[in-house]
């Protein structure tokens, strides 16, 4: 079994997602969710996995050390507008993260909790933030 000491857990929450559904309809919201999932999956590449937790929240785990410096790139790609039926939908996300090596006992539930706290700290600093 390979141990990944540089594993990174990332949580993503779309900002003001309800406004997209309310303004453009649920089909537009579904397009934003699908595009977010695709972008997060592409960012993970072959060294990670991404999943939708529910609603407008996503999680990813990456095991390649190159990704630990790529959070700015992730934020940038998640904040790119989504186009649907000729309409440009402005999107942004709050991104939280936790490095496995920063945990006293490296278990997934603790990493998810730390990433969740980081994500809400990012939300507290305004939209389009990574913390």
C-alpha positions in Angstrom: 0.0 0.0 0.0 1.4 3.4 -1.0 1.3 6.1 1.7 0.6 9.6 0.4 2.0 12.0 3.0 1.3 15.0 0.7 -2.4 14.2 0.2 -4.6 17.2 0.0 -8.4 17.3 0.8 -10.3 20.1 -0.8 -13.9 21.2 -0.2 -15.7 23.5 -2.7 -19.0 25.4 -2.1 -20.5 27.4 -4.9 -21.3 31.0 -3.9 -24.8 32.3 -4.4 -25.9 29.2 -6.2 -29.5 29.7 -5.3 -29.5 33.0 -7.3 -28.5 31.1 -10.5 -31.5 28.7 -10.0 -33.9 31.5 -9.1 -32.8 33.8 -12.0 -32.0 31.3 -14.8 -33.9 28.2 -13.8 -32.9 24.8 -12.4 -31.6 23.5 -15.8 -29.1 26.4 -15.7 -28.2 25.4 -12.1 -27.7 21.8 -13.3 -25.3 23.0 -16.0 -23.3 24.9 -13.4 -23.1 21.9 -11.2 -22.0 19.7 -14.1 -19.4 22.2 -15.2 -18.1 22.6 -11.7 -17.8 18.8 -11.4 -15.9 18.6 -14.7 -13.6 21.4 -13.7 -12.8 19.9 -10.4 -12.2 16.4 -11.9 -9.9 17.9 -14.5 -7.9 19.7 -11.8 -7.5 16.5 -9.9 -6.2 14.7 -13.0 -5.1 11.1 -12.6 -3.7 11.7 -9.1 -7.1 12.4 -7.4 -10.8 12.0 -7.2 -13.6 14.5 -7.0 -17.2 14.0 -5.9 -20.3 16.0 -5.3 -21.3 15.9 -1.7 -24.8 17.2 -2.3 -26.4 20.5 -3.2 -23.6 22.8 -4.4 -20.8 21.2 -2.4 -18.0 19.2 -3.8 -14.9 17.4 -2.3 -11.7 16.3 -3.8 -8.7 14.3 -2.6 -5.4 14.6 -4.6 -2.3 12.6 -3.8 0.3 14.3 -6.0 2.5 17.0 -4.4 2.2 19.3 -7.4 -1.4 19.9 -6.5 -0.6 21.4 -3.2 0.6 24.6 -5.0 -2.3 24.5 -7.5 -5.1 25.9 -5.3 -4.9 29.3 -7.0 -5.3 27.6 -10.4 -8.3 25.7 -9.0 -9.9 28.9 -7.7 -9.4 30.6 -11.1 -11.0 27.7 -13.1 -13.9 27.4 -10.7 -14.6 31.2 -11.0 -14.7 31.1 -14.8 -18.2 31.9 -16.2 -20.4 29.1 -17.5 -22.2 29.5 -20.8 -25.6 28.0 -21.3 -27.9 28.6 -24.3 -26.2 31.9 -25.1 -26.3 33.2 -21.5 -23.2 33.8 -19.5 -23.6 32.6 -15.9 -21.3 34.2 -13.4 -20.1 31.7 -10.9 -17.7 31.7 -8.0 -16.7 29.3 -5.3 -15.3 29.2 -1.9 -12.5 26.6 -1.6 -11.2 25.1 1.7 -8.3 22.7 2.0 -6.4 20.6 4.4 -3.0 18.9 3.9 -2.8 15.4 5.4 0.5 16.2 7.0 -1.0 19.0 9.1 -3.2 16.6 11.0 -2.2 15.0 14.3 -3.8 11.7 13.2 -4.3 11.7 9.4 -7.9 10.3 9.1 -10.3 11.4 6.4 -13.0 12.7 8.8 -10.5 15.0 10.4 -9.2 16.2 7.1 -12.8 16.9 5.9 -13.6 18.8 9.1 -10.4 20.9 8.7 -11.1 21.6 5.0 -14.7 22.5 5.9 -13.5 25.1 8.5 -11.1 26.4 5.9 -13.8 26.7 3.3 -16.1 28.7 5.7 -13.2 30.9 6.6 -12.8 31.7 2.9 -16.5 32.5 2.7 -16.1 34.9 5.6 -13.4 36.8 3.6 -15.8 37.4 0.7 -16.5 35.6 -2.6 -13.8 34.2 -4.8 -11.5 33.3 -2.0 -9.3 30.3 -1.2 -8.3 29.6 2.4 
